[in-house]
């Protein structure tokens, strides 16, 4: 028996073959000049690919790109005849590398979204968990289909309805309504990047209520990995909206234990990063709440844990850990723990100019706090021994923010009496030092 082997063409070879094929002009989108996959016709009578014309209209344009006439309406009517012709042409030219063009899904309409959200509100008032679960899954399905459908869902007020539903079912019972609460969280996770900056006060109040926050913390303690991740992301985004949400979360019991647990025993990078951000919001509060949480997190041994995270983690995680470490150095207990750890100055000095501008700011700020609040000179001597003076000189040369510049200058002045054994950095040495970073 003879076997014939045929080498599979690479994607690049397929593209070259398609480019050699002449695409009929009527099949090309007038905007992108590419083969249309979902042709729609405007009121001007010109047909475009749906994705291209939606991008044009979302950019604030009110005219037809080809005729330049003002559009009487923004309706996009599917051109089924042209789409079928394009599909038939694609099938006939498969040997030239043209991929099959699937029949596009019909985008969800505002009327459909409004109807489902109205029914969801009604089911929420009656605490009909089964009905709500079905409706939430329908909206989640639309959200998974396209960016356009996601925006349509959010633009019609989905987040307000979802926030009210989450608050109502959380207030009723976490355990009994766990399924519907988990589905709501899963949907809100993809909504946040779209709506969070325009979230109205009522939705914030619902999602940031005592019952809603208690439910989120309960999911962090008892849920599976997916639910923990969804809860942590929603919690992080909610706290980023303002101080009121931070104060509300601070009133929830066990929140500090749960958050520190995710740092000490990481189970997922997404959860670890979000946990650090939530902790950062809690310890950065201008009220007395931050003082309480700083002391609590220090007592839980977070200072040493953060140093380990900074050493072994990638840049984004290291940056967030440095931000929290800097805030913990505001309190006396945090500074005492930092003094006792032999890794403190070697790690902080190493991360200057190594991670990011924000990480450099946090490192310099933490060193400044430790140096300003220590009467003994052993802190500055240790910092000199691990190369802080050279790093700070280089930082001033490269440029930094005004606040960091002031702290850097003050640190250099404080170290000056203790650097008798250090040689001054001449221009040649400075160039070599600059190249090493």
Beta strands, then each sheet from edge to edge (+ up, - down):
strand 1: 39-41
strand 2: 47-49
strand 3: 77-78
sheet 1: 2+ 1- 3+
end
